[in-house]
Amino acid sequence: MHYEAGDKHVVRGVNPDMWSYSKALGIVREFKYDGEVKVWWKPKKGRMDKDLRQMSVDMDALELANYA
């Protein structure tokens, strides 16, 4: 698996105490993505072939917040 073209977005200044799955989807929609959206993330030094993590519930969002 590898990343091919497309957009990359970096979001800064998010309060981890207010972070949630629905907040993440709201941010994604601000980038003008419509329809069904799936959010994936990986640690900075993670590998695309084994370290991608899907965000689908608030616990996943908290894991990302703790990492970031």
Contacts in CASP RR format, 6 or more apart in sequence:
PFRMAT RR
TARGET T0000
AUTHOR 0000-0000-0000
METHOD contacts of the structure
MODEL  1
MHYEAGDKHVVRGVNPDMWSYSKALGIVREFKYDGEVKVWWKPKKGRMDK
DLRQMSVDMDALELANYA
1 48 0 8 1.000
1 49 0 8 1.000
1 52 0 8 1.000
2 48 0 8 1.000
3 48 0 8 1.000
7 31 0 8 1.000
9 31 0 8 1.000
11 27 0 8 1.000
14 23 0 8 1.000
14 27 0 8 1.000
14 65 0 8 1.000
14 68 0 8 1.000
16 65 0 8 1.000
16 66 0 8 1.000
16 68 0 8 1.000
19 61 0 8 1.000
19 62 0 8 1.000
19 64 0 8 1.000
19 65 0 8 1.000
20 58 0 8 1.000
20 61 0 8 1.000
21 55 0 8 1.000
21 56 0 8 1.000
21 57 0 8 1.000
21 58 0 8 1.000
21 60 0 8 1.000
21 61 0 8 1.000
23 61 0 8 1.000
24 39 0 8 1.000
24 55 0 8 1.000
24 61 0 8 1.000
24 64 0 8 1.000
25 37 0 8 1.000
25 39 0 8 1.000
28 37 0 8 1.000
28 39 0 8 1.000
29 37 0 8 1.000
38 54 0 8 1.000
38 56 0 8 1.000
39 54 0 8 1.000
39 55 0 8 1.000
39 56 0 8 1.000
40 52 0 8 1.000
40 53 0 8 1.000
40 54 0 8 1.000
40 55 0 8 1.000
41 52 0 8 1.000
41 53 0 8 1.000
41 55 0 8 1.000
41 64 0 8 1.000
42 48 0 8 1.000
42 51 0 8 1.000
42 52 0 8 1.000
42 53 0 8 1.000
43 51 0 8 1.000
43 67 0 8 1.000
53 60 0 8 1.000
53 63 0 8 1.000
53 64 0 8 1.000
54 60 0 8 1.000
55 61 0 8 1.000
55 64 0 8 1.000
END
